[in-house]
Amino acid sequence: MAAPSATLTPVLIHLLRGASDLASVAATHAKLLKAGVVSTASSSNHLLAAYCRCGATGVARYLFDGMRVRDVVSWTTLMSGYAAAGRPRDALALLRGMASSGVLPNAVTLSTATSACARLADAALGGQVHARAEVAGCARDAVVATAHVDMYGKAGSVEDARTVFDGMPAPARNAVSWGAMLSAYAQNALGNEAIHLFMLSSVLSACAGVARLGIGKCIHDELEVKMRQKGYRGRLGSARVSVVEEDGAEGNGMMVGVHSEILALGFGLLVAPKGMTIRVMKNLRMCCDCHEAFKLISGIVEREFVVRDLNRFHHFKTGSCSCNDYW
């Protein structure tokens, strides 16, 4: 087979970007070798990324070690490959090697290194990377700062996570950064702080997106035990729809506690004086499981709840609803 021309080289590199199996990457690599263009930084970096994407970090490292010129993309690509392959210590070793080589890290490099520290749950190492981000001037970059919040949360340093979160410029706080801070609270069993921050974010309508953080479980553990004791099991077919569409999660009996009305009820039980009626407004029809949960909880805590959904008002009291289970 004739060696591909310079015209075909961009086509081969484009193929590398989409390749996800090792055989295809190796075949394209061989064609690039015949074309004599593997020595260029761009083609080498694309090869690195392709091998890392396939999980072939050993081949990627061999290629990396043979590169004449390694730029920040080269270092960061292999670092990301190690992190994705569950080798955080190797990823962090690359960060040290990068510093020794005089190559300056960028925001992607530092967020990747921070994620490696998060996997190790090592706040001390994470703090060192955080300091490097400060020196590099990208500590308040949305991606980097969010990675720091996530890392400190996983390492149990919730106060540090909140300090980073509070120091982020308001425009940089997106759904991911709010989610990272909520997750930090939930992972460290700080349910009250999690739900207060959740309400502060004014994104109650997006609760399906944060359901995976376990906030509902953190708040409702005690109620759930009592509900199960009273025979509540939940009809998963209707209760988990909003969560499954968001996360692709498979069925389990814990998914019920994540709908918006359940979280709103949890917040009301936390902050409303004992005996006060809790009122919840909802712009969609209340699902069967949430309806059943409200009935049971009203009996357990001896409180009255009023829910306005798409169709009607529901008055829950002493384990029953004014709609007589028809809505």
C-alpha positions in Angstrom: 0.0 0.0 0.0 1.4 3.4 -0.9 2.1 5.8 1.9 -0.7 8.4 2.4 0.0 11.8 1.0 0.0 15.0 3.0 -3.5 15.5 1.8 -4.6 12.3 3.5 -2.8 13.0 6.8 -5.5 15.4 8.2 -8.1 12.7 7.3 -6.1 10.1 9.3 -5.9 12.5 12.3 -9.6 13.1 12.0 -10.1 9.3 12.2 -8.0 9.2 15.4 -10.3 11.7 17.1 -13.3 9.3 16.6 -11.5 6.0 17.2 -12.3 4.2 20.4 -10.9 0.7 19.8 -7.2 -0.1 20.0 -7.1 -2.0 16.7 -8.3 1.1 14.8 -5.9 3.4 16.6 -3.0 1.1 16.0 -3.8 0.8 12.3 -4.1 4.6 11.9 -0.8 5.0 13.8 0.9 2.7 11.3 -0.4 4.7 8.4 0.9 7.9 10.0 4.3 6.3 10.5 4.4 5.5 6.8 3.5 9.1 6.1 6.4 10.2 8.3 4.3 12.7 10.3 4.2 11.1 13.7 7.1 13.3 14.7 4.9 16.4 14.6 3.5 17.7 17.9 0.0 17.7 16.6 -0.1 14.2 15.3 1.7 12.8 18.4 -0.8 14.5 20.7 -3.7 13.1 18.7 -2.2 9.7 19.0 -1.7 10.1 22.7 -5.3 11.1 23.2 -6.5 8.1 21.1 -4.5 5.5 23.0 -5.6 7.0 26.3 -9.2 6.9 25.2 -8.8 3.2 24.6 -7.2 2.7 28.0 -3.8 1.8 26.5 -1.9 4.0 28.8 1.2 1.8 28.5 1.4 2.5 24.8 0.6 6.1 25.3 3.5 6.4 27.8 5.9 4.7 25.4 4.9 7.2 22.7 5.1 10.1 25.2 8.6 9.1 26.2 9.7 9.1 22.6 8.4 12.5 21.7 11.1 15.1 20.9 8.9 18.0 21.9 6.3 17.8 24.6 4.0 20.7 25.0 1.3 21.4 27.7 -1.2 19.4 25.6 1.1 16.3 25.6 1.5 16.4 29.4 -2.1 17.0 30.1 -3.4 14.4 27.7 -1.3 11.6 29.3 -2.2 12.9 32.8 -5.9 12.7 31.8 -5.4 9.2 30.5 -3.8 8.1 33.8 -6.6 9.7 35.8 -9.3 8.0 33.7 -7.6 4.7 34.0 -7.7 4.9 37.8 -4.0 5.8 38.2 -4.1 9.1 40.1 -0.6 8.8 41.5 0.9 8.4 38.1 -1.1 11.5 36.9 0.3 13.5 39.8 3.8 12.3 39.1 3.4 13.7 35.6 2.5 17.1 37.1 5.8 17.1 39.0 7.7 16.0 35.9 6.1 18.8 33.9 7.3 21.4 36.5 10.8 19.9 36.2 10.7 20.2 32.4 9.7 23.9 32.6 6.3 23.5 31.0 3.7 25.6 32.6 0.3 24.0 33.4 -3.0 25.4 32.2 -6.4 25.3 33.6 -7.1 21.8 32.1 -3.9 20.4 33.5 -4.7 21.7 37.0 -8.3 20.6 37.0 -7.1 17.1 36.0 -4.5 17.0 38.7 -7.1 18.2 41.2 -9.5 15.4 40.1 -6.6 12.9 40.7 -6.3 14.2 44.3 -10.0 13.9 44.7 -9.8 10.2 43.7 -7.1 9.8 46.5 -9.3 11.8 48.9 -6.0 13.6 49.8 -6.6 17.2 50.9 -2.9 17.9 51.5 -1.9 17.0 47.9 -5.0 18.8 46.7 -3.9 21.8 48.6 -0.6 21.8 46.8 -2.3 21.7 43.5 -4.6 24.4 44.6 -1.5 26.6 45.5 -0.1 26.0 42.0 -3.4 27.1 40.5 -3.2 30.3 42.5 0.3 30.9 41.2 -0.9 30.2 37.6 -3.7 32.6 38.0 -6.5 30.1 37.2 -7.7 29.2 40.7 -11.0 31.0 40.1 -11.5 29.5 36.7 -15.0 27.8 36.8 -13.6 24.3 35.9 -10.6 24.5 38.2 -12.5 25.9 41.2 -15.3 23.3 40.8 -12.6 20.6 40.8 -11.2 22.0 44.0 -14.7 22.1 45.6 -15.2 18.5 44.6 -11.8 17.4 45.8 -12.1 19.1 49.2 -15.5 17.6 49.7 -14.3 14.0 48.9 -11.4 14.5 51.2 -13.7 15.6 54.1 -12.5 19.2 54.2 -15.9 20.7 53.8 -14.9 24.1 55.1 -12.2 24.4 52.5 -14.7 23.4 49.8 -17.1 26.1 51.0 -14.3 28.7 51.1 -13.4 27.9 47.4 -17.1 28.0 46.5 -17.7 31.3 48.1 -14.6 32.8 46.5 -15.8 31.9 43.0 -17.1 34.9 40.9 -20.9 34.7 40.7 -20.9 34.2 36.9 -18.5 31.2 37.4 -21.0 29.4 39.6 -22.8 27.1 37.3 -25.0 24.0 37.9 -21.8 21.8 38.2 -20.2 24.0 40.8 -23.5 24.2 42.9 -23.8 20.4 42.5 -20.2 19.9 43.7 -20.8 22.0 46.8 -24.1 20.2 47.5 -22.3 16.9 47.0 -19.6 17.9 49.5 -22.2 18.5 52.2 -24.2 15.3 51.4 -21.1 13.1 51.3 -20.1 14.3 54.7 -23.6 13.8 56.2 -24.4 17.5 56.5 -28.0 17.3 55.4 -29.2 20.6 56.9 -26.4 22.5 55.2 -27.1 20.7 51.9 -30.7 21.5 51.8 -30.2 25.2 52.9 -27.7 25.6 50.1 -30.0 23.9 47.7 -32.8 26.3 48.5 -30.3 29.2 48.3 -29.4 28.2 44.8 -33.1 28.8 43.7 -33.0 25.8 41.4 -35.6 23.6 43.0 -37.0 22.9 39.5 -33.7 21.2 38.7 -33.8 18.8 41.6 -33.8 15.8 39.2 -30.3 16.9 38.2 -29.0 16.9 41.7 -30.8 13.7 42.8 -27.7 11.7 42.3 -26.0 13.6 45.1 -28.0 11.7 47.7 -29.3 14.9 49.3 -32.8 13.4 49.6 -31.5 10.3 51.3 -29.4 12.4 53.7 -32.5 14.4 54.8 -35.1 11.6 54.7 -33.3 8.6 56.3 -35.3 8.6 59.5 -38.6 9.2 57.8 -37.8 6.5 55.2 -37.2 3.9 57.9 -40.6 4.7 59.5 -42.3 4.7 56.1 -40.9 1.2 55.3 -42.0 0.0 58.7 -45.5 1.0 57.8 -45.3 -1.0 54.6 -44.4 1.7 52.0 -42.6 0.2 49.1 -43.2 2.6 46.2 -44.4 2.0 42.6 -41.1 2.6 40.8 -42.7 2.7 37.4 -44.0 6.3 38.0 -41.8 7.5 40.9 -38.4 7.3 39.1 -39.3 8.7 35.7 -37.7 12.1 36.1 -34.6 10.6 37.7 -34.1 7.8 35.1 -34.4 10.2 32.2 -31.6 12.3 33.8 -29.3 9.7 35.0 -30.2 6.4 33.3 -30.3 4.8 36.7 -31.7 1.3 37.2 -34.5 0.6 39.6 -34.0 0.6 43.3 -36.3 1.5 46.2 -34.3 4.6 47.1 -35.2 6.7 44.1 -38.5 8.0 45.5 -36.9 10.6 47.8 -35.7 12.9 45.1 -38.8 14.5 43.5 -39.1 18.3 44.1 -42.1 18.0 46.4 -40.3 15.5 48.6 -37.3 17.8 48.9 -39.6 20.8 49.6 -41.4 18.8 52.3 -38.0 17.9 53.8 -37.0 21.6 53.9 -40.4 22.5 55.5 -40.0 19.8 58.2 -36.5 21.2 58.9 -37.4 24.9 59.3 -41.2 25.2 60.0 -42.3 25.3 63.7 -43.8 22.2 65.0 -47.5 21.9 64.2 -47.5 24.4 61.3 -49.1 23.4 58.1 -46.6 22.9 55.3 -47.7 24.1 51.8 -46.1 23.0 48.6 -46.7 24.3 45.1 -46.0 22.1 42.1 -46.4 22.9 38.3 -46.8 19.2 37.4 -49.2 16.4 38.4 -48.1 14.8 41.7 -46.9 11.2 41.1 -48.4 8.2 42.8 -45.4 7.5 45.0 -45.0 11.1 46.2 -48.8 11.1 47.0 -48.4 7.9 49.0 -45.3 9.2 50.7 -47.1 12.5 51.8 -50.0 10.5 53.2 -47.7 8.3 55.3 -45.5 11.1 56.5 -48.5 13.2 57.5 -49.4 10.4 59.9 -45.9 9.8 61.1 -45.1 13.4 62.0 -48.8 14.4 62.8 -48.7 17.4 60.5 -51.0 18.7 57.8 -49.6 19.2 54.3 -51.2 21.1 51.5 -50.0 20.4 47.9 -51.2 22.3 44.9 -50.3 20.3 41.7 -51.3 20.7 38.1 -54.8 19.4 38.7 -56.0 20.3 42.2 -55.2 20.9 45.9 -54.3 17.9 48.1 -54.9 18.2 51.8 -52.9 15.4 53.6 -53.7 14.8 57.3 -53.4 11.7 59.6 -52.4 9.4 56.7 -55.1 10.3 54.2 -55.7 12.8 51.4 -58.7 14.9 50.6 -58.8 13.6 47.0 -59.4 10.1 48.2 -56.6 8.9 46.0 -58.3 10.1 42.8 -56.7 12.9 40.9 
